[in-house]
Amino acid sequence: MKILVLNAGSSSLKYQLIDTDNGTVIAKGLCERIGLDNPKLVYGAAGKDKIEKILDMKDHTAAIQYVLDILSDKEVGVVSSMSEIDAVGHRIVHGGEKFNKSVLITEEVLKDIEEISDLAPLHNPANLMGVRACQAIMPATPMVAVFDTAFHQTMPPKAFLYGLPYEAYEKLMVRRYGFHGTSHYYVSERASELLGENGKDAKIITCHLGNGSSITAVAGGKSVDTSMGLTPLEGVVMGTRSGDMDPAIVTYLMEKLDLDIKGINEYLNKKSGVAGVSGVSSDFRDLSKAAAECNERAKIALDMFAYRVKKYVGAYAAAMGGVDAIVFTAGVGENDDAVRAAVLEGLEYMGVEADFELNANCPRGKEVEISKSSSKVKVFVIPTDEEMVIARQTAELV
Ligand code: ADP
């Protein structure tokens, strides 16, 4: 089947056309600055030159129309017409408690996603815009919603509840939901396959370390705990997000810095994290460079990041009563060997024997086991592939 995978943001749209019969990406790209000045379409198809065009995209409908036009273009396209696309899989950030798996999109599903939008005001409305735009252009094509939160719906109450009055959960939906679910699902499944015979029941800790980062405890293929919470702000310190902290800091800062709700949200989500601590950048490449040039705050930021990840690894090993494998994935997890080494150092007491030399020379974009053969706990670097999961689940449902 040919599945179009869409990930719509407020002013962007990432797309991939995937052939699920052979697991190949036929074409991919993105639209940027939708509704703003100089909107751009980027398009790449296997064996063809990458194309970048400034096009007039006043909204997501216009952007999707351009994507479909170029996919079916006589010269550079990869399908003869739009009807060759069997279905569309949409990434939806928040599925609340309503959605514990991917679903075929109906009007009722869209209403439910809209209701959950309070929990993800920046993401869900943008995701919905992508769905509506697609429906307007391809009304006969089936659409599927794949949720970032769905994989974590197996967490038990002791993991997902906060220590708040129960009514906050019952009436206001305040609980841990977790994010990056599609990625944690994909890499934990791959790790359990790599573990072989006993992989299905394995206890796996997956570290999705990117711009946003989250750690998940996966036991027997199910998420039993995860570091992100009601929103993607909780957990390890991130590129620009604070991660875990004393909640009293919120009111203290609001008072001292005279911040309103919007102001404090921006402070914690956009100005904090390793960028805020270092004053250098949220990008780990910039941080390593600055640290190598003896920038003390960049060093501290990197140390903090690895320390927080390490603490979650320890916590989740305790929570699951042991661990069989640790997985690193996403931009930082796949590419930054120094971060991986800092997380793994000193974990020998729990049976982790990392091969630090192999880790430092780990080939990019490949699945690699970076633990020694004698290591009780296996350590893997596994490139994530959220789009492939969305395409497969879409194909299965239609
Ligand atoms: P997102 O959360 O936006 O999907 P990614 O998983 O793509 O993010 O991760 C992006 C981050 O990965 C960048 O901000 C950068 O910090 C980090 N990164 C990417 N490539 C490298 C690299 N070669 N070395 C170190 N860090 C990298």
Residues whose N, C-alpha, C, O or C-beta is under 5 A from the ligand:
A	BS01	ADP	L209 G210 N211 G212 S282 D283 F284 R285 A330 G331 V332 N335 D336
